Amino acid sequence: MIRRRFVVAQDTPVVVGRAPEQGGIMLGQWLSEEARRWISRSHVRFEMRGSEVVAQDVSTNGTGVRPGGSMDEAERVTLKRQTRVLSPGDLIELYPGVHVGKARTLTSAAPLSAVSVMAEAPTLSMRILER
């Protein structure tokens, strides 16, 4: 499992994808060959609107939303060039096993301990699970 944290600030949207331009979060080096073919260079854009985190699909194939972190396929929502306000616990799924969510909602064997003053900032974390 690979984890990386990034902060979404009021005036600084963040783009996550295989190889986004302009300082986005690049996942390509951690992806399988199949995932690299599916995940767009710029796949999903996160921004703050007031106190809410909003996800916008900017990909070719769409972006999945797992409400409340549910892995039930019947509950999965697909965004196609749409935006969605994220609720606590929602996970964004770029490809099966590649998730982005609020740092405290992603579980792993390693505890996530916030040591900086940014601990309470709107922080997102991603995880890539080996298949």
KAFENBEL-V90760 format. One line per field, one symbol per residue. ss: DSSP state (a for helix, b for strand, c for the rest). psi: psi as a letter, one per 20 degrees, with the letter a starting at -180 (. if undefined). burial: + if it has 9 or more other ideal C-beta (glycine too) atoms within 8 Angstrom, else -. A space follows every 50 residues. Layout:
ss->???
psi->???
burial->???
//
This chain:
ss->cbbbbbbcbccbcbbbbcccccccbbcaaaccaaaaaacccccbbbbbbc cbbbbbbcccccbbbbaaacccaaacbbbcccbbbcccccbbbbbccbbb bbaaacccccccccccaaaaccbbbbbbccc
psi->ppqpqqporgjnqpppagmqrlkaopigiiqrgghhhgpqgogqppqpoc jqpppppkrhirpqpnpjjpjohhippppnkrqppprpiqqpohqpioqp rqhiipqrhpqoppirijhjqnpqqqqopp.
burial->+-+--+++-----+++++-+---++++---+---++--++-+++++++-- --+++++++---+++++-+-----++--+----+-+--+++++++-++++ +++-++-----+---------+++++++---
//
